[in-house]
């Protein structure tokens, strides 16, 4: 729980120099971010454990079916850079896609492959 002797932030701000309060506020924000990150990490770990448990309860045929479905969705239906495999937006003539020409440049840092979005030739 929270400490019963916690400082009132408004009172603290009135009684310390501006630089000191700025340091305090940065430290407080950093602690809050660390708490949020830890909560998110616990949530992700719990979901991973639940998914693993559910997967173990499936039959071998069901697990194989899921693997094939995943392969189809991720490798066949998802348009991706022919060089690095990074997915790209398939919306044509939209904000996320491309306009007019099908020549694309991979947005993944370090790849920058130039390829045709129509035929995927590099």
C-alpha positions as CSV (number, residue, x, y, z in Angstrom):
1,X,0.0,0.0,0.0
2,X,0.9,3.6,0.0
3,X,2.9,5.2,2.8
4,X,0.8,7.1,5.3
5,X,3.5,9.8,5.4
6,X,3.6,10.6,1.7
7,X,4.2,14.2,0.8
8,X,1.5,16.3,-0.8
9,X,2.9,17.2,-4.2
10,X,1.4,20.6,-4.2
11,X,2.8,21.5,-0.8
12,X,6.2,20.1,-1.8
13,X,6.2,22.2,-5.0
14,X,5.6,25.4,-2.9
15,X,8.4,24.7,-0.4
16,X,11.4,23.5,-2.5
17,X,13.3,25.2,-5.3
18,X,12.0,24.7,-8.8
19,X,15.1,22.7,-9.9
20,X,14.6,20.3,-6.9
21,X,11.0,19.8,-7.6
22,X,11.8,19.1,-11.3
23,X,14.3,16.4,-10.2
24,X,11.6,15.0,-7.8
25,X,9.0,15.0,-10.6
26,X,11.3,13.3,-13.1
27,X,12.2,10.6,-10.5
28,X,8.5,10.1,-9.7
29,X,7.6,9.8,-13.4
30,X,10.4,7.2,-13.8
31,X,9.1,5.2,-10.9
32,X,5.6,5.3,-12.3
33,X,6.9,4.1,-15.7
34,X,8.8,1.3,-14.1
35,X,5.6,0.2,-12.2
36,X,3.6,0.2,-15.4
37,X,6.3,-1.7,-17.3
38,X,6.4,-4.3,-14.5
39,X,2.6,-4.7,-14.6
40,X,2.6,-5.1,-18.4
41,X,5.4,-7.6,-18.1
42,X,3.4,-9.6,-15.6
43,X,0.3,-9.5,-17.8
44,X,2.2,-10.6,-20.8
45,X,3.8,-13.5,-18.9
46,X,0.4,-14.6,-17.6
47,X,-1.0,-14.6,-21.1
48,X,1.9,-16.6,-22.4
49,X,1.4,-19.1,-19.6
50,X,-2.3,-19.4,-20.3
51,X,-1.7,-19.8,-24.1
52,X,1.0,-22.5,-23.4
53,X,-1.4,-24.3,-21.1
54,X,-4.2,-24.1,-23.7
55,X,-1.9,-25.3,-26.4
56,X,-0.8,-28.3,-24.4
57,X,-4.4,-29.3,-24.0
58,X,-4.9,-29.5,-27.8
59,X,-4.5,-32.8,-29.6
60,X,-1.5,-33.2,-32.0
61,X,-3.8,-32.8,-35.0
62,X,-5.2,-29.5,-33.5
63,X,-1.7,-28.2,-32.9
64,X,-0.7,-29.1,-36.5
65,X,-3.8,-27.4,-37.8
66,X,-2.9,-24.2,-35.9
67,X,0.6,-24.3,-37.2
68,X,-0.5,-24.6,-40.8
69,X,-3.1,-21.8,-40.3
70,X,-0.4,-19.6,-38.8
71,X,1.9,-20.3,-41.7
72,X,-0.8,-19.4,-44.2
73,X,-1.7,-16.1,-42.4
74,X,1.8,-15.0,-41.7
75,X,3.8,-16.2,-44.8
76,X,1.3,-16.5,-47.6
77,X,-1.4,-13.9,-47.0
78,X,0.8,-11.2,-45.5
79,X,2.6,-9.1,-48.1
80,X,6.2,-8.8,-47.1
81,X,9.6,-7.5,-48.2
82,X,11.2,-10.2,-50.4
83,X,14.6,-9.5,-48.8
84,X,14.0,-9.3,-45.1
85,X,10.4,-10.6,-44.7
86,X,9.0,-7.5,-42.9
87,X,5.3,-7.0,-43.6
88,X,4.2,-3.9,-45.4
89,X,0.8,-2.2,-45.6
90,X,-1.4,-3.6,-48.4
91,X,-3.8,-0.7,-48.6
92,X,-3.5,0.6,-52.1
93,X,-3.8,4.4,-52.7
94,X,-4.2,5.1,-49.0
95,X,-2.3,6.7,-46.2
96,X,-0.6,3.4,-45.2
97,X,-0.1,2.0,-48.6
98,X,1.3,3.5,-51.8
99,X,-0.1,5.7,-54.5
100,X,0.2,5.1,-58.3
101,X,3.4,3.2,-58.8
102,X,4.0,-0.2,-57.1
103,X,7.7,0.5,-56.4
104,X,8.3,0.3,-52.7
105,X,11.2,0.7,-50.4
106,X,11.3,-1.5,-47.3
107,X,10.8,0.6,-44.1
108,X,12.6,-1.8,-41.9
109,X,15.8,-0.2,-40.5
110,X,18.8,-1.8,-42.1
111,X,17.0,-3.3,-45.1
112,X,15.9,-0.6,-47.4
113,X,15.2,-3.0,-50.2
114,X,13.6,-1.6,-53.3
115,X,10.9,-3.9,-54.8
116,X,7.7,-4.1,-56.8
117,X,4.6,-4.4,-54.5
118,X,2.8,-6.2,-57.4
119,X,5.2,-9.0,-58.2
120,X,7.5,-8.7,-55.1
121,X,10.6,-8.8,-57.3
122,X,13.6,-7.2,-55.5
